[in-house]
Amino acid sequence: MRILNIYLLLLSLIINFNLSGNNSIDSLKKELNIKPQVFKSEINIKIAESFFSKNIDSSLKYANSGLYYSLKMNDQVNKAEAYRVIGKCYAEKRNFKLALLYFNNSVNLFQIQKNQSRSAEMYNSIGILYGRIYNYDKSLYYIHKSIELLHKEGDYKKISTSLNNLSVIYRSLKDFNKSFSISQQSLYFAKKSGDEYAIASSLNNISLAYIYTNKNKEALDCQLKAIVIFEKLKNKKRLCSSYLSVGSIYSKLKMQKKAKEFYLKSLVLALELKDFYLISFAYQNIGSDYLDDKDFQNAFYNLKRAEEYGELINDLGCLKISSEKLAEYYSKVGDYKNAFEYYKKFKSLNDSIYNKDNQERFQDLQLKYEVEEKDKENKILRQETTIQKLAIQKQIYLKNTFIAVSSVILLLVFFVLYRFILKRNANRELSEKNALITLQKDKLEEANAAKDKLFSLIGHDLKTPFYVILRYTQLLKNQFNELSEIEKKENIDELFDYTREIYTILENMLTWSRSQKGIIHIKKEKIILNSFIDSTIKPYLTDAKNKSITINNEIDEATIIFADRYTIGTTINNLFYNAVKFTPVGGRISFESKKLEHDGIQISITDSGVGIKEDDIKKLFQIGGSFSTEGTEKEKGTGLGLIICKEFVEYNNGSISVTSKPNEGSIFSITLPLN
């Protein structure tokens, strides 16, 4: 009955909130029907902006119409604005890849138009998006770029906004002192601009900095001041977030009744706004308070709602916290099986967030390496050009010599002998140079391949764990006395996890080194193929889900192979990742197997991807000819995965092959002996 009453209250409030008028939108729609085509782009964009806080799908629809008319009329100004609004819509829908694409298109056009104010706004938006996908390095880079442009423009309000976003990123990096300092700077510029929204936003960020440093009374004072302004401005989304913060502060102050009151206010607004992200966090906070009160029924109900809304938007942060709290709930009610399952889910999500950041860092390193490789190729080409010039000069010289010999009969014998010796020496010298250059080129290609592999291991596996360990040790060193015992233990636990991870990485590097020397130990065993594939491809299922790719494991459950679990698992993992990377949204990937003559079995991985050209197929498994292309969603790769697959399959006395046609997909086949 209690839950029903709450839902009736929420429903009545949502209905009341949604009765607001749409006079501005209606008048713009009338203009759209009256004004000539040249104005349609601008009017559509205005309608899209008006719909943004009410209906994102309608906003996106009108923004796309604005883009259509701007392209038709070759209107570069409104084209940039349309890209900007479309990017905002995709960011609100949490499709960050498309949002970044449109924001980048927009900022490029604004830069061409020398519109520094809009360019700064776009850099700020791009920085926010990178923060939301946990790529804090790029986030800091773009927000700083925004602030630099805004200082040139002297726009204090926007400087305050960008500084607020900067403080959020430093708070995410747990650098609370820097976050607080930047929030204070933001408040200074907000007051200088006289903009109430900027002042409230700065107070909000200062409050959050106080929360993380356990200055709860100061935090509450700032947050309540911000709420007064947000209520005056009728900014429901910021109110929703502030209500959550106030509830959290009251909870820390052991004022649970007040905490639940503000959590409920936040939930009401979040439901009205249909903001699944805020809804999830509201339910998390309510459920967490009930869990502390040992009201397990209400705790479970709210925590499950939080998880459901987190799954709807597939937000790793929401799902991570929900999983952690549900694990705590099941532990407290004595259901240790479910507690363990949710703890595993929490760890998996935590690792996924870390791996995203790790992958971005590796891609930056790979790009730098590719530039260096291009420079080396250019040097080789210049050397070959020099040799060709020498050869041409030699031919001209021989021709002139022949004419001279013909005209000087008396010196013929002497001159022919002289030219013979000169030619022989020149040919020998040229042959030696050609042989030396060929040898150097071969060695360079081998060194480049080895260097590529080494960079893949070091850049992808070691750099980020060491970076994280340095951050945690720096935190312990600088703030050891300020941290609580619980925070110290958490930091030490994190250090232990990353240290153990580095140890594992080093073991893997040693294994790889042994494989290159031909002394890797293969331990063959019977493997149930169907379930083995399911467990092997699990790390990349999220990537497949994000692209709506259908996965079909059509292998019979009774099929057994006799192979080394690690090397064959690595091979299947790499082939599946490649299939996901090159399969477009809505595609399919299937696993099949069939028995061959002479006690063999063939495992096939089929995708509906972009396919491979016939000329490129010949290069796939050659170290000297390995190449890398971008996936359908701009995913990066090193180009070494298939070479590793070939080596590992051969370690199992098998072979690997591929058949493919451009735009029709690919079939990678692994053939293994049954015994």
C-alpha positions in Angstrom: 0.0 0.0 0.0 2.9 2.4 0.8 4.5 1.9 -2.6 1.2 2.3 -4.3 0.5 5.6 -2.6 4.0 6.8 -3.7 3.3 5.9 -7.3 -0.1 7.7 -7.2 1.6 10.8 -5.9 4.3 10.6 -8.6 1.7 10.1 -11.3 -0.3 13.1 -10.3 2.8 15.3 -10.1 4.0 14.2 -13.5 0.6 14.9 -15.1 0.6 18.4 -13.6 4.1 19.1 -14.8 3.3 18.0 -18.3 0.3 20.3 -18.7 2.6 23.3 -19.5 1.8 25.0 -22.8 3.7 24.9 -26.1 2.8 28.4 -27.4 6.4 29.1 -28.6 6.6 25.8 -30.5 3.1 26.3 -32.1 4.0 29.8 -33.3 7.3 28.6 -34.8 5.4 25.8 -36.6 3.1 28.4 -38.1 6.2 30.3 -39.3 7.5 27.1 -40.9 4.5 26.9 -43.1 4.5 30.5 -44.1 8.1 31.6 -44.5 10.0 30.8 -47.7 12.5 27.9 -48.0 15.6 30.1 -47.2 14.3 30.5 -43.6 13.2 26.8 -43.0 16.6 25.7 -41.7 16.8 28.4 -39.0 13.1 27.8 -37.9 13.5 24.0 -37.7 16.6 24.5 -35.5 14.7 26.9 -33.2 11.8 24.3 -32.9 14.4 21.6 -32.1 15.9 23.8 -29.4 12.3 24.4 -27.9 11.6 20.6 -27.9 15.0 19.7 -26.3 13.8 19.9 -22.7 10.4 18.3 -23.5 10.8 15.6 -26.1 14.2 14.6 -27.4 12.9 12.5 -30.3 11.0 15.5 -31.6 14.0 17.8 -31.1 16.2 15.3 -33.1 13.5 15.2 -35.9 13.4 19.0 -36.3 17.2 19.3 -36.0 17.6 16.8 -38.9 15.1 18.8 -40.9 17.2 21.9 -40.2 20.3 20.1 -41.4 18.5 19.0 -44.6 17.5 22.6 -45.5 20.9 24.0 -44.6 22.5 21.5 -47.0 20.0 22.2 -49.7 20.5 26.0 -49.4 24.3 25.6 -48.8 23.8 27.6 -45.5 27.0 26.9 -43.6 26.0 28.9 -40.5 22.8 26.9 -39.9 24.5 23.7 -40.9 26.9 24.2 -38.0 24.0 25.0 -35.7 22.1 21.9 -36.9 25.1 19.6 -36.2 25.4 21.2 -32.7 21.7 20.5 -31.8 21.8 17.0 -33.3 24.9 16.3 -31.2 23.1 17.6 -28.1 20.2 15.2 -28.8 22.4 12.2 -29.2 24.3 13.1 -26.0 21.0 13.3 -24.1 20.0 9.9 -25.6 23.4 8.6 -24.4 24.6 7.7 -27.9 28.0 9.3 -27.2 29.7 8.1 -30.4 27.2 9.9 -32.7 27.2 12.9 -30.3 31.0 13.3 -30.7 30.7 12.9 -34.5 28.2 15.7 -34.8 30.0 17.9 -32.3 33.3 17.6 -34.2 31.5 18.4 -37.5 30.0 21.5 -35.8 33.2 22.8 -34.2 35.1 22.4 -37.6 32.5 24.6 -39.3 32.4 27.2 -36.4 36.2 27.4 -36.7 36.0 28.0 -40.4 33.5 30.8 -39.7 35.8 32.2 -36.9 32.9 31.9 -34.5 35.1 31.6 -31.3 32.2 31.7 -28.9 30.4 28.7 -30.5 33.7 26.9 -31.0 34.5 27.2 -27.3 31.0 25.9 -26.5 31.5 22.9 -28.7 35.0 22.1 -27.1 33.3 22.3 -23.7 30.5 19.9 -24.9 33.1 17.5 -26.3 35.0 17.6 -23.1 31.9 16.8 -21.1 31.2 13.8 -23.4 34.7 12.4 -22.9 34.2 12.7 -19.2 30.9 10.8 -19.4 32.7 7.9 -21.1 35.5 8.0 -18.5 38.2 9.3 -20.9 39.4 12.0 -18.5 42.6 13.0 -20.3 40.7 14.0 -23.5 38.0 15.6 -21.3 40.6 17.9 -19.6 42.2 18.7 -22.9 39.0 19.9 -24.6 37.6 21.8 -21.6 41.0 23.6 -21.2 40.8 24.5 -24.9 37.3 25.9 -24.4 38.5 28.1 -21.4 41.4 29.4 -23.4 39.1 30.6 -26.2 36.6 32.1 -23.7 39.3 34.1 -22.0 40.1 35.7 -25.4 36.4 36.5 -25.8 35.9 37.8 -22.2 32.7 35.8 -21.8 32.6 35.4 -17.9 29.4 33.3 -17.9 30.7 30.7 -20.2 34.1 30.7 -18.5 32.3 29.9 -15.2 30.4 27.1 -17.0 33.6 25.5 -18.4 35.3 25.8 -15.0 32.4 24.0 -13.4 32.8 21.2 -15.9 36.5 21.1 -15.2 35.9 20.8 -11.5 33.6 17.8 -12.2 36.4 16.0 -14.0 38.9 16.6 -11.2 36.3 15.4 -8.8 35.9 12.2 -10.9 39.7 11.8 -10.7 39.4 12.2 -6.8 41.5 15.3 -6.8 39.1 17.1 -4.5 41.4 20.0 -3.5 41.8 21.0 -7.2 38.1 20.5 -7.8 37.2 22.8 -4.9 39.7 25.5 -6.0 38.4 25.5 -9.6 34.8 25.7 -8.3 35.7 28.8 -6.3 37.2 30.3 -9.5 33.9 29.4 -11.3 31.9 31.2 -8.6 34.1 34.3 -9.0 33.4 34.5 -12.8 29.7 33.7 -12.3 29.3 36.6 -9.9 31.3 38.8 -12.2 28.9 38.0 -15.0 25.8 38.4 -12.8 24.2 35.3 -14.2 22.1 33.5 -11.6 22.3 30.1 -13.2 26.1 30.2 -13.4 26.2 31.2 -9.7 23.9 28.3 -8.7 25.9 25.9 -10.7 29.1 27.0 -9.0 27.5 26.7 -5.6 26.4 23.2 -6.5 30.0 22.2 -7.4 31.4 23.8 -4.3 28.9 21.8 -2.3 29.9 18.5 -4.0 33.6 19.3 -3.2 32.7 19.8 0.5 30.8 16.5 0.5 33.8 14.6 -0.7 36.0 16.2 2.0 33.4 15.4 4.7 32.4 19.0 5.3 28.7 18.2 5.3 27.3 21.3 6.9 29.1 23.6 4.6 28.0 21.4 1.7 24.4 21.6 2.8 24.5 25.4 3.1 25.8 25.8 -0.5 23.4 23.2 -2.0 20.4 24.8 -0.4 21.4 28.2 -1.8 21.7 26.7 -5.2 18.3 25.1 -4.9 16.7 28.5 -4.2 18.1 29.8 -7.4 17.2 26.7 -9.5 13.7 26.8 -8.2 13.4 30.5 -9.1 14.7 29.7 -12.6 12.4 26.6 -12.8 15.4 24.5 -14.0 14.0 21.0 -13.2 17.0 19.0 -14.3 19.4 20.9 -12.1 16.9 20.8 -9.2 16.6 17.0 -9.6 20.4 16.7 -9.3 20.6 19.1 -6.3 17.8 17.3 -4.5 19.9 14.1 -4.9 22.9 15.9 -3.4 20.9 17.3 -0.5 19.4 13.9 0.3 22.9 12.4 0.3 24.1 15.1 2.7 21.2 14.6 5.1 21.9 10.8 4.9 25.5 11.5 6.0 24.2 13.7 8.8 22.0 10.7 10.0 18.8 12.7 9.2 17.2 9.9 7.3 13.7 11.3 7.2 14.9 14.5 5.5 17.2 12.5 3.2 14.2 10.4 1.9 12.1 13.5 1.5 14.7 15.0 -0.9 15.4 11.7 -2.7 11.7 11.4 -3.4 11.6 15.0 -4.7 14.5 14.1 -7.0 12.7 10.9 -8.2 9.5 12.8 -9.0 11.4 15.3 -11.2 13.6 12.5 -12.8 10.5 10.6 -13.8 8.8 13.7 -15.2 12.0 14.5 -17.2 12.2 10.8 -18.3 15.9 11.0 -17.5 16.8 7.3 -16.9 20.2 8.2 -15.6 18.9 10.4 -12.8 16.0 8.0 -12.1 18.5 5.2 -11.6 20.6 7.2 -9.1 17.5 8.3 -7.2 16.4 4.7 -6.8 19.9 3.8 -5.8 20.0 6.4 -3.0 16.5 5.5 -1.7 17.4 1.8 -1.8 20.7 2.4 -0.1 19.0 4.3 2.8 16.5 1.5 3.2 19.3 -0.9 3.3 21.1 1.0 6.1 17.7 1.0 8.0 17.5 -2.8 7.5 14.2 -2.3 5.6 15.1 -5.1 3.2 11.8 -5.2 1.3 11.9 -1.6 0.3 15.7 -1.7 -0.2 15.4 -4.6 -2.7 12.5 -2.9 -4.6 14.3 0.4 -5.1 17.7 -1.2 -5.9 16.2 -3.4 -8.5 14.5 -0.4 -10.1 17.9 1.4 -10.2 19.4 -1.6 -11.9 16.6 -1.8 -14.5 16.9 1.9 -15.5 20.7 1.5 -15.6 20.2 -1.4 -18.1 17.8 0.7 -20.2 20.6 3.2 -20.9 23.4 0.6 -20.6 25.4 3.1 -18.3 28.3 1.3 -16.8 28.5 3.7 -13.8 24.8 3.2 -12.9 25.1 -0.6 -13.3 28.3 -0.8 -11.3 26.8 1.0 -8.2 23.6 -1.0 -8.5 25.4 -4.3 -8.6 27.6 -3.3 -5.6 24.5 -2.4 -3.5 22.5 -5.5 -4.6 25.5 -7.6 -3.6 25.5 -5.9 -0.2 21.7 -6.5 0.1 21.9 -10.2 -0.7 24.8 -10.6 1.7 22.8 -9.0 4.5 19.7 -11.2 3.9 22.0 -14.3 3.8 21.6 -15.1 0.1 25.3 -15.6 -0.5 24.9 -17.2 -3.9 23.2 -14.1 -5.4 25.5 -11.8 -3.4 28.5 -13.5 -5.0 26.9 -13.2 -8.5 26.3 -9.5 -8.1 29.8 -9.0 -6.7 31.2 -10.7 -9.9 29.0 -8.4 -12.0 30.3 -5.4 -10.1 33.9 -6.4 -10.6 33.3 -7.0 -14.3 31.7 -3.6 -14.8 34.5 -2.0 -12.9 37.1 -3.7 -15.2 35.1 -2.6 -18.3 35.2 1.1 -17.2 39.0 0.7 -16.7 39.5 -1.1 -20.1 37.8 1.8 -22.0 40.3 4.2 -20.7 43.1 1.8 -21.4 42.0 1.3 -25.0 41.9 5.0 -25.7 45.5 5.4 -24.4 46.7 2.5 -26.6 45.1 4.0 -29.7 47.0 7.3 -29.1 50.2 5.3 -28.9 49.4 3.4 -32.0 48.7 6.6 -34.0 52.1 8.0 -32.9 53.8 4.8 -34.0 52.0 4.8 -37.4 53.3 8.3 -38.1 56.8 7.2 -37.2 56.5 4.2 -39.6 55.3 6.5 -42.4 58.5 8.6 -42.0 60.6 5.5 -42.2 58.9 4.4 -45.4 59.5 7.9 -47.0 63.2 7.6 -46.1 63.4 4.2 -47.9 61.7 5.7 -51.0 64.2 8.6 -51.1 67.0 6.1 -51.0 65.5 4.1 -53.9 65.1 7.3 -55.9 68.7 8.2 -55.4 69.8 4.7 -56.7 67.5 5.2 -59.8 69.1 8.6 -60.5 72.6 7.0 -60.3 71.6 4.3 -62.7 70.2 6.8 -65.2 73.4 8.9 -65.0 75.5 5.8 -65.6 73.5 5.0 -68.8 74.1 8.6 -70.1 77.7 8.4 -69.3 78.1 5.1 -71.2 76.4 6.5 -74.2 78.7 9.6 -74.3 81.7 7.3 -73.8 80.6 5.1 -76.8 80.4 8.3 -79.0 83.8 9.4 -77.8 85.3 6.0 -78.5 83.9 6.0 -82.0 85.5 9.4 -82.8 89.0 8.5 -81.3 90.1 5.4 -83.2 93.7 5.6 -82.1 92.7 5.4 -78.4 90.1 2.6 -78.8 92.0 -0.2 -77.2 93.1 1.8 -74.2 89.7 3.4 -73.8 87.7 0.2 -74.1 89.9 -1.4 -71.4 89.5 1.6 -69.2 85.7 1.7 -69.6 85.5 -2.1 -68.9 87.3 -1.7 -65.6 85.3 1.4 -64.7 82.0 -0.4 -65.6 82.9 -3.5 -63.6 83.8 -1.5 -60.5 80.6 0.6 -60.9 78.5 -2.5 -61.2 80.1 -4.2 -58.3 79.6 -1.1 -56.2 76.0 -0.7 -57.3 75.3 -4.4 -56.6 76.8 -4.1 -53.1 74.7 -1.0 -52.4 71.6 -2.8 -53.7 72.3 -5.8 -51.6 73.0 -3.7 -48.5 69.8 -1.7 -49.0 67.7 -4.9 -49.5 69.2 -6.4 -46.4 68.6 -3.2 -44.4 65.0 -3.1 -45.7 64.4 -6.7 -44.7 65.8 -6.1 -41.2 63.8 -2.9 -40.9 60.6 -4.8 -41.7 61.4 -7.5 -39.2 62.3 -4.9 -36.5 59.1 -2.9 -37.2 57.0 -6.1 -36.8 58.7 -7.0 -33.5 58.4 -3.3 -32.4 54.7 -3.3 -33.3 54.1 -6.4 -31.1 56.1 -5.0 -28.2 54.2 -1.6 -28.4 50.9 -3.5 -28.4 51.9 -5.3 -25.2 53.5 -2.4 -23.3 51.0 0.3 -24.5 47.9 -1.8 -24.0 48.8 -3.8 -20.9 51.4 -2.0 -18.7 51.2 1.8 -19.1 47.7 2.4 -17.6 48.1 0.0 -14.6 51.4 1.8 -13.7 49.7 5.2 -14.2 46.9 4.2 -11.8 49.3 2.8 -9.2 51.2 6.1 -9.3 48.0 8.0 -8.8 47.0 5.9 -5.8 50.4 6.0 -4.2 50.5 9.8 -4.8 47.1 10.1 -3.1 48.3 8.0 -0.1 51.5 10.0 0.1 49.8 13.4 0.0 46.6 12.8 1.9 47.4 9.9 4.1 46.5 11.7 7.4 43.3 13.1 5.8 41.9 9.8 4.6 39.7 7.7 6.8 40.8 4.1 7.6 38.1 2.8 5.2 39.5 5.0 2.4 43.0 3.9 3.2 42.0 0.3 3.0 40.1 0.9 -0.3 43.1 2.6 -1.8 45.5 -0.2 -0.6 43.1 -2.8 -2.0 43.1 -1.0 -5.4 46.9 -0.9 -5.3 47.0 -4.6 -4.6 44.6 -5.4 -7.5 46.6 -3.3 -10.0 49.9 -4.8 -8.8 48.6 -8.3 -9.1 47.3 -7.3 -12.6 50.8 -6.1 -13.6 52.3 -9.3 -12.4 49.8 -11.2 -14.6 50.7 -9.0 -17.5 54.4 -9.7 -17.1 53.7 -13.4 -17.0 51.7 -13.0 -20.3 54.6 -11.1 -21.8 57.1 -13.8 -20.8 54.7 -16.4 -22.4 54.6 -14.4 -25.6 58.4 -14.1 -25.6 58.7 -17.9 -25.3 56.3 -18.3 -28.1 58.5 -16.2 -30.4 61.4 -18.5 -29.5 59.4 -21.6 -30.3 59.5 -23.0 -26.7 55.9 -22.3 -25.6 54.4 -25.3 -23.8 51.2 -26.6 -25.3 49.0 -28.6 -23.0 46.3 -30.3 -25.0 43.1 -31.5 -23.4 39.5 -32.3 -24.3 37.4 -29.2 -24.6 33.6 -29.0 -25.0 33.5 -26.5 -27.9 30.1 -24.9 -27.5 30.5 -23.7 -23.9 34.2 -22.9 -24.4 33.3 -20.5 -27.2 30.5 -18.9 -25.0 33.0 -18.2 -22.2 35.8 -17.1 -24.5 33.8 -14.4 -26.4 32.1 -13.1 -23.2 34.5 -10.0 -22.8 33.3 -8.6 -26.2 29.6 -9.3 -26.0 29.0 -5.8 -24.7 30.7 -4.4 -27.9 28.4 -6.7 -30.0 25.3 -5.6 -28.1 26.2 -1.9 -28.5 26.1 -2.5 -32.3 23.0 -4.7 -32.1 24.8 -7.6 -33.7 23.1 -11.0 -33.4 25.4 -13.8 -32.1 24.5 -17.5 -33.1 26.5 -20.4 -31.6 25.3 -23.2 -33.8 27.9 -25.7 -32.6 26.4 -28.9 -31.3 26.8 -29.3 -27.5 28.4 -32.7 -27.9 31.2 -31.4 -30.1 34.6 -31.9 -28.5 38.0 -30.7 -29.6 41.5 -31.8 -28.4 43.6 -28.6 -28.1 45.5 -26.2 -25.8 42.9 -24.1 -24.0 44.9 -20.9 -23.8 46.2 -20.7 -27.4 42.9 -21.7 -29.0 40.9 -19.5 -26.7 43.1 -16.5 -27.6 42.6 -17.3 -31.3 38.8 -17.5 -31.0 38.7 -14.3 -28.9 40.7 -12.4 -31.6 38.6 -13.7 -34.5 35.4 -12.8 -32.7 36.7 -9.3 -31.8 37.6 -8.8 -35.5 34.2 -10.0 -36.6 32.5 -7.5 -34.2 34.8 -4.7 -35.3 34.0 -5.1 -39.0 30.3 -6.0 -38.8 28.0 -3.0 -39.1 25.1 -2.2 -36.8 22.4 -4.9 -37.0 24.6 -7.5 -38.5 25.2 -11.1 -37.4 28.0 -13.4 -36.4 27.7 -17.2 -36.2 29.9 -20.1 -35.0 29.7 -23.5 -36.8 31.7 -26.7 -36.9 31.9 -29.8 -39.1 33.9 -33.0 -39.0 36.3 -33.5 -41.9 37.9 -36.6 -43.4 41.0 -38.0 -41.8 39.8 -37.2 -38.2 39.7 -33.4 -38.6 37.3 -30.7 -37.4 36.7 -27.3 -38.9 35.5 -24.4 -36.8 34.0 -21.5 -38.8 33.3 -17.9 -37.6 31.0 -16.2 -40.2 30.1 -12.5 -40.2 28.0 -10.2 -42.3 30.7 -7.5 -42.2 32.4 -5.3 -44.8 34.5 -8.2 -46.2 38.1 -8.2 -47.4 39.6 -7.5 -50.8 41.3 -10.5 -52.5 44.6 -8.6 -52.6 44.4 -7.9 -48.8 43.6 -11.6 -48.0 47.1 -12.5 -49.1 48.6 -10.1 -46.5 46.5 -11.2 -43.5 48.9 -13.8 -42.1 52.3 -12.4 -43.1 54.4 -10.4 -40.6 55.8 -8.2 -43.3 52.4 -7.6 -44.9 50.2 -7.2 -41.8 47.9 -4.2 -42.0 45.2 -2.5 -40.0 42.0 -0.8 -40.9 39.2 0.9 -38.9 36.1 -0.9 -38.0 32.5 0.1 -38.9 32.3 2.3 -35.7 35.9 3.7 -36.0 37.4 0.9 -33.8 41.1 0.6 -33.9 43.3 -2.4 -34.2 47.0 -3.3 -34.3 47.0 -5.6 -37.3 48.8 -8.4 -35.4 45.9 -10.3 -34.1 45.6 -12.7 -37.1 49.3 -13.3 -37.1 49.1 -14.4 -33.5 46.0 -16.6 -34.4 48.0 -18.3 -37.2 51.0 -19.1 -34.9 48.7 -20.4 -32.1 46.6 -22.6 -34.4 49.9 -24.1 -35.9 51.0 -24.8 -32.3 47.9 -27.1 -32.1 48.9 -28.8 -35.4 46.1 -27.0 -37.2 45.7 -24.4 -39.9 43.7 -21.2 -40.5 42.1 -19.9 -43.7 39.7 -17.1 -44.8 37.2 -16.6 -47.6 35.7 -13.2 -48.1 34.0 -10.9 -50.5 33.8 -7.1 -50.1 30.4 -6.0 -48.6 29.3 -9.6 -48.2 31.2 -10.7 -45.1 34.0 -13.1 -44.2 34.4 -16.7 -43.0 37.5 -17.5 -40.9 38.0 -21.3 -40.6 40.2 -23.1 -38.0 41.0 -26.7 -38.9 42.2 -28.9 -36.0 42.9 -32.6 -35.6 40.3 -34.5 -33.5 43.0 -36.6 -31.7 
